[in-house]
Amino acid sequence: IKAGLWDENHDTNENTVLIVLSTRFSLAKTSTPIATQFAILLKKNNYIKERNFGVYSPNTWMKNSCDKKWTTFTHPCRGGLDTCQMIDNKLIGGVPQEHETCWRVSFRYQLQKAMERKGFMIQVVEYYKDKVEDTGKHIPGDGQTIETDMAKLVGCKVFRAYQPCVKSMNAVQDFDEYNIN
């Protein structure tokens, strides 16, 4: 909570619009800080705060998966209990328990909650430089590709926020208040 990533009320107030973030995992040693920066800036945004939007950031939880490689697009799991291959998905009252449930089941549940609450998904797409050719492009993570597919399956609108960059200089920038205003 203190880091600003977890919104303890994201799932309790049924009257708020729910925003589901689709980001690369940002809490590992090899991760960039972009997803975390975006989530914190979004939650601090005056428009979001004044209208009491709920923000679900999946990087606030420990994860589990029925896919041994975690983000294989061809793996059949799309977050439905009919497609997930996890033996016990730890549902309590129909609600996935984040750290014990397949991440895809949990994420799809949040997308379905967003649909019920007139919400949407924002996918943060990071810019990656090719060190050999000294060029770069925006590339969604493998998990984000799966999340986009799940959003289509539940009918959830997807907006994309591209990491700021100056392509003529092949320079990447962090998100700041200007980009989330």
Number of C-alpha atoms within 10 A of each C-alpha: 8 5 8 14 21 19 14 11 14 20 15 9 13 14 12 19 22 27 25 26 28 29 24 23 19 17 15 9 6 8 12 14 15 20 26 23 16 23 23 17 20 22 21 15 13 12 12 16 12 9 10 17 19 26 27 26 22 22 20 18 14 12 17 19 20 23 19 9 9 16 19 14 17 9 16 14 22 22 22 15 13 9 13 21 17 16 9 11 23 16 14 8 6 8 14 20 17 20 15 17 24 27 27 26 28 23 25 21 18 25 29 21 20 26 20 14 17 15 22 23 24 17 22 24 22 22 20 17 15 11 8 6 7 8 14 16 15 15 16 19 17 13 19 21 17 21 26 18 14 22 21 13 14 14 13 21 16 18 13 12 15 16 21 17 19 9 11 7 8 15 14 16 11 14 21 14 11 7 14 14 11
